[in-house]
């Protein structure tokens, strides 16, 4: 959304000025004309420094995916009960607790009242309604089955949210343990090791190599703490920038799918998401070419996106979906075979849903297996790092004790 400053003349001849938001200048002019104003001058305002930095604000209020799921389910219930769409949105707007999402729903309602279609009104708010969401709503409008589409959309969003929670659950435990281990390690290096260094300074003998290494790391961490703190942040920022490039995203996503522990899980998640999304769109009446494009854009992985777009081109040329998916090497043979059967029998949406259900169960099993495998690995790493530091500090003590025993 852009901000436009305008000067216009009302029907009575009075000149008015103001500022308002619109997606583009043409829409802004049409909105003013709809208010029976003659546009004299209109210009897009250049964003100030604060406005330009807003997209990068980590504390910016965002629309939660849970809010979208709840909103879709409630709207589906209201529309199925025969409640008019604008009235339904008005009811839901009063019940929404999230301020950013309440504003979005209010703007959608105003745009619908101004004559826009539901899909076009929602399309103006990509931070809340994805391309997939808009495509399904548009199909529901065109087919006159908006209530059925909203029910399917709600079920799809709930399944997607459940899948996301499973993956997050698998990552949470090792992340918490690694964070605690990192904190303990930093505490030992910064708070404990300097004390031992002062004690060792009075020995008058050369310290063992492990002890010198640990003391060196401790001194470097205290002297160049800003590099240790800012280095990972800069590296992460640079990695994100690189991933956003075409070549960088392809290389990163290719290697992510090859990771020893997480690669198979991420591949199963991608297959489950692809099949459920495509199955939902096809069942909702979205044209197959548009459905494939939407699925590719929401895949979240460049390798899978390229495979889906290749399949889309094959469909455009009159071929089947299964062949290019097989050639990509991304999708398991069972998935390709079931999609081929679905094409043959004309039940592609049903087959895709069955594949998605199967892979949801596979993801659940993989998450449990991964959690049970990661737990001992993380504990071993913690023991090696923290135990190594402790042993390195006590080696000189042992040597000092042995020397004292010989002198006696």
C-alpha positions in Angstrom: 0.0 0.0 0.0 1.2 3.5 -0.9 0.3 6.8 0.6 -1.2 9.5 -1.8 -1.7 13.2 -1.2 -4.5 14.7 -3.1 -6.3 18.0 -3.9 -9.9 17.7 -5.2 -13.0 19.7 -5.7 -16.3 18.7 -4.2 -19.7 19.1 -6.0 -20.3 22.4 -4.2 -17.0 23.8 -5.5 -15.1 23.6 -2.2 -11.5 22.4 -2.6 -10.4 19.7 -0.2 -7.0 18.2 0.5 -6.0 15.0 2.3 -3.9 11.9 2.4 -5.0 8.2 2.3 -3.6 4.8 1.4 -4.2 2.9 -1.9 -2.5 0.1 -3.7 -1.8 2.3 -6.8 -2.6 5.8 -8.2 -5.4 4.5 -10.5 -7.2 2.9 -7.5 -6.7 6.1 -5.6 -8.3 8.2 -8.3 -11.3 5.8 -8.6 -11.8 6.0 -4.9 -11.9 9.8 -5.0 -14.3 9.8 -7.9 -16.5 7.3 -6.0 -16.9 10.0 -3.4 -18.0 12.4 -6.2 -14.8 14.5 -6.1 -13.1 16.0 -9.1 -9.4 15.2 -8.8 -7.2 18.3 -9.3 -3.9 16.9 -8.2 -2.7 13.6 -6.8 0.8 12.4 -6.0 2.3 9.5 -4.2 4.2 10.6 -1.1 7.8 9.4 -0.7 8.1 7.3 2.4 10.1 8.8 5.2 13.0 7.1 7.0 10.7 5.5 9.6 8.3 4.2 6.9 11.2 2.8 4.9 12.5 0.9 7.9 9.1 -0.5 8.9 9.5 -3.7 6.9 12.7 -4.5 8.8 11.2 -3.8 12.3 11.4 -7.1 14.3 8.9 -5.8 16.8 6.3 -4.9 14.1 2.9 -6.3 14.9 2.1 -9.2 12.6 -0.9 -11.2 11.6 -0.7 -14.6 13.3 -1.4 -17.8 11.3 -3.7 -19.0 14.1 -5.8 -15.9 13.7 -6.2 -16.7 10.0 -7.2 -20.3 10.8 -9.8 -19.2 13.4 -11.2 -16.5 11.1 -11.6 -18.9 8.2 -13.4 -21.5 10.3 -15.8 -18.8 11.8 -16.5 -17.2 8.4 -17.2 -20.6 6.9 -19.8 -21.2 9.6 -21.4 -17.8 9.2 -21.6 -18.1 5.4 -23.0 -21.6 5.6 -25.7 -20.4 8.0 -26.8 -17.8 5.4 -25.3 -14.7 7.0 -24.4 -12.0 4.4 -20.7 -11.7 3.9 -20.4 -8.1 5.0 -22.5 -8.8 8.1 -20.3 -11.8 8.9 -17.1 -9.8 8.5 -18.6 -7.1 10.8 -19.4 -9.8 13.5 -15.9 -11.3 13.2 -14.2 -8.0 13.3 -15.6 -7.3 16.8 -14.4 -10.7 18.1 -10.8 -10.5 16.7 -8.3 -9.9 19.5 -5.3 -9.2 17.3 -5.2 -5.4 16.4 -3.3 -5.8 13.1 -5.7 -8.5 11.8 -8.8 -6.5 13.0 -7.5 -3.6 10.8 -7.1 -5.9 7.9 -10.6 -7.4 8.2 -12.1 -3.9 8.5 -10.4 -2.8 5.3 -11.5 -5.9 3.5 -15.1 -5.2 4.6 -14.9 -1.6 3.4 -13.5 -2.6 0.0 -16.3 -5.2 -0.4 -18.9 -2.5 0.5 -17.2 -0.2 -2.1 -17.8 -2.9 -4.8 -14.6 -5.0 -4.9 -14.9 -8.8 -5.0 -13.9 -10.7 -1.9 -10.8 -12.1 -3.6 -9.6 -8.7 -4.8 -10.2 -7.2 -1.4 -8.2 -9.9 0.3 -5.4 -9.7 -2.3 -4.6 -6.2 -1.2 -3.4 -7.7 2.2 -0.7 -10.3 1.4 0.6 -10.2 4.9 -2.7 -11.9 6.0 -4.0 -13.7 2.9 -1.6 -15.7 0.8 -1.9 -16.3 -3.0 -3.3 -19.7 -2.3 -6.0 -18.3 0.0 -7.0 -15.7 -2.6 -7.0 -18.2 -5.4 -9.4 -20.5 -3.5 -11.7 -17.6 -2.5 -11.8 -16.5 -6.2 -12.7 -20.0 -7.3 -15.5 -20.1 -4.7 -16.9 -16.7 -5.9 -16.9 -17.8 -9.5 -18.4 -21.2 -8.8 -21.0 -19.9 -6.3 -19.7 -22.3 -3.6 -18.0 -19.9 -1.3 -19.2 -21.7 1.8 -17.8 -25.0 0.7 -14.5 -23.4 -0.3 -14.2 -21.8 3.1 -14.8 -25.2 4.8 -12.1 -26.8 2.7 -9.8 -23.8 3.2 -10.3 -24.0 7.0 -9.5 -27.8 7.0 -6.4 -27.2 4.9 -5.1 -24.4 7.1 -5.7 -26.5 10.2 -3.8 -29.4 8.7 -0.9 -27.1 7.6 -0.8 -25.5 11.1 -0.7 -29.0 12.7 2.2 -30.0 10.4 4.1 -26.8 11.2 3.7 -27.5 15.0 5.1 -31.0 14.6 8.2 -29.7 12.8 8.7 -26.9 15.4 8.3 -29.4 18.2 11.1 -31.5 16.7 13.4 -28.5 16.6 12.5 -27.0 20.0 14.2 -29.5 22.3 17.7 -29.5 20.6 17.5 -25.7 20.3 16.7 -25.2 24.0 19.5 -27.7 25.1 22.0 -26.1 22.7 21.2 -22.6 24.1 21.6 -23.8 27.7 24.9 -25.5 26.8 26.1 -22.4 25.0 25.3 -20.2 28.0 27.1 -22.5 30.4 30.1 -22.6 28.1 30.3 -18.9 27.9 29.9 -18.6 31.6 32.8 -20.9 32.2 35.0 -19.1 29.7 34.2 -15.6 30.9 33.5 -16.1 34.7 35.5 -19.1 35.8 38.6 -19.5 33.5 40.1 -16.0 34.4 40.2 -17.1 38.1 42.1 -20.3 37.2 44.4 -18.2 35.0 45.5 -16.1 38.0 46.1 -19.3 40.0 48.2 -20.8 37.2 50.2 -17.7 36.8 52.0 -18.5 40.1 53.0 -22.0 39.1 56.1 -20.8 37.2 55.9 -23.7 34.8 54.6 -24.1 31.2 50.9 -25.1 31.2 49.7 -28.1 29.2 48.5 -27.5 25.6 44.7 -28.1 26.4 44.9 -25.6 29.2 46.6 -23.0 27.1 44.0 -23.4 24.3 41.1 -22.9 26.7 42.8 -19.8 28.3 43.4 -18.4 24.8 39.8 -18.8 23.9 38.7 -17.2 27.1 41.0 -14.2 26.5 39.8 -13.8 22.9 36.2 -14.0 24.0 36.8 -11.2 26.6 38.8 -9.0 24.3 36.9 -9.5 21.1 33.4 -10.1 22.5 31.9 -7.8 19.9 33.2 -10.1 17.1 31.8 -13.2 18.8 28.5 -11.4 19.3 28.2 -9.6 16.0 29.9 -12.3 13.8 27.0 -14.8 14.0 24.4 -12.0 13.5 26.3 -10.7 10.4 26.7 -14.2 9.1 23.0 -15.0 9.5 22.1 -11.7 7.8 24.4 -12.3 4.9 23.1 -15.9 4.6 19.5 -14.6 4.4 20.5 -12.1 1.7 22.3 -14.8 -0.3 19.4 -17.3 0.0 17.0 -14.6 -1.5 19.1 -14.6 -4.7 18.0 -17.1 -7.4 21.3 -19.0 -7.4 21.8 -18.9 -3.7 18.3 -20.1 -2.9 18.7 -23.0 -5.3 22.1 -24.1 -3.8 20.9 -23.7 -0.2 17.6 -25.6 -0.7 19.4 -28.4 -2.6 21.8 -29.0 0.2 19.1 -28.7 2.9 17.3 -31.7 1.4 20.6 -33.6 1.6 21.2 -33.1 5.3 21.8 -36.4 7.2 19.1 -36.1 9.9 16.9 -33.2 8.9 16.9 -33.7 5.1 14.5 -36.7 5.0 12.1 -34.9 7.4 12.1 -31.7 5.3 11.5 -33.7 2.1 8.5 -35.4 3.7 7.2 -32.1 4.9 7.5 -30.6 1.4 5.7 -33.6 -0.2 2.9 -33.4 2.4 2.5 -29.6 1.8 2.6 -30.0 -2.0 0.1 -32.7 -2.2 -2.4 -31.3 0.3 -2.2 -27.8 -1.3 -2.6 -29.0 -4.9 -5.4 -31.4 -3.8 -7.3 -28.7 -2.1 -7.0 -26.3 -5.0 -8.0 -28.9 -7.6 -11.0 -30.0 -5.5 -12.0 -26.4 -5.1 -12.2 -25.9 -8.9 -9.1 -23.8 -9.4 -7.7 -24.3 -12.9 -4.8 -26.8 -12.9 -2.3 -24.3 -14.4 -3.1 -21.6 -11.9 -3.1 -24.2 -9.1 0.4 -25.5 -10.0 1.7 -21.9 -10.1 0.2 -21.1 -6.7 1.6 -24.4 -5.2 5.1 -23.6 -6.6 5.1 -20.1 -5.1 4.1 -21.4 -1.7 6.4 -24.5 -1.7 9.1 -22.7 0.4 11.9 -24.6 -1.5 13.5 -23.5 -4.8 14.2 -27.1 -5.9 10.6 -28.2 -5.4 9.4 -24.9 -6.9 11.4 -25.6 -10.1 10.1 -29.2 -10.3 6.5 -28.0 -10.0 7.0 -25.3 -12.6 8.5 -27.9 -15.0 5.4 -30.0 -14.4 3.2 -27.0 -15.1 4.9 -26.4 -18.5 4.4 -30.1 -19.4 0.7 -29.8 -18.6 0.5 -26.7 -20.8 2.0 -28.7 -23.6 -0.5 -31.5 -23.1 1.6 -33.9 -21.0 0.9 -35.5 -17.6 2.0 -34.2 -14.2 3.7 -37.3 -13.1 6.5 -37.5 -15.8 8.3 -34.2 -14.9 7.9 -34.9 -11.2 9.6 -38.2 -11.7 12.4 -36.6 -13.7 13.1 -34.0 -11.0 14.2 -36.7 -8.6 12.7 -34.7 -5.7 9.5 -36.7 -5.2 9.6 -40.3 -4.0 8.6 -43.0 -6.6 5.5 -43.9 -4.6 4.2 -40.3 -4.8 4.8 -40.1 -8.5 3.0 -43.5 -9.1 0.0 -42.5 -7.0 -0.3 -39.2 -8.9 -0.1 -41.1 -12.2 -3.0 -43.4 -11.0 -5.0 -40.4 -9.9 -4.6 -38.9 -13.4 -5.6 -42.1 -15.1 -8.7 -42.6 -13.0 -9.7 -38.9 -13.0 -9.5 -38.7 -9.1 -6.4 -36.6 -8.8 -7.6 -34.6 -5.9 -8.6 -37.7 -3.9 -5.3 -39.3 -4.6 -3.4 -36.2 -3.6 -5.3 -36.0 -0.3 -4.5 -39.6 0.5 -0.8 -39.0 -0.2 -0.9 -35.9 2.1 -2.5 -37.9 4.9 0.1 -40.7 4.5 3.0 -38.2 4.6 1.5 -36.4 7.6 1.8 -39.7 9.5 5.3 -40.2 8.1 6.3 -36.7 9.4 4.8 -37.5 12.8 6.9 -40.8 13.0 10.0 -39.0 11.7 9.7 -36.2 14.3 9.5 -38.7 17.1 12.5 -40.6 15.7 14.5 -37.5 15.2 13.8 -36.2 18.7 14.9 -39.6 20.2 18.1 -39.5 18.1 19.0 -35.9 18.7 18.7 -36.1 22.5 21.7 -38.4 23.1 23.8 -36.6 20.4 23.2 -33.2 22.1 24.0 -34.6 25.5 27.3 -36.1 24.2 28.3 -32.8 22.6 27.5 -31.0 25.8 29.5 -33.5 27.8 32.5 -33.2 25.4 32.6 -29.4 25.4 31.9 -28.7 29.1 33.8 -31.7 30.3 36.8 -30.8 28.0 36.9 -27.3 29.6 36.8 -28.7 33.1 39.5 -31.3 32.4 41.7 -28.8 30.7 41.6 -26.6 33.9 42.3 -29.5 36.3 45.3 -31.0 34.4 47.7 -28.5 35.8 46.3 -29.2 39.3 47.0 -32.9 38.9 50.5 -32.2 37.6 51.1 -29.8 40.6 49.9 -32.5 43.0 52.3 -35.1 41.4 55.2 -32.6 41.7 54.4 -32.0 45.3 54.3 -35.7 46.0 57.8 -36.2 44.5 59.2 -33.3 46.5 57.9 -34.9 49.6 
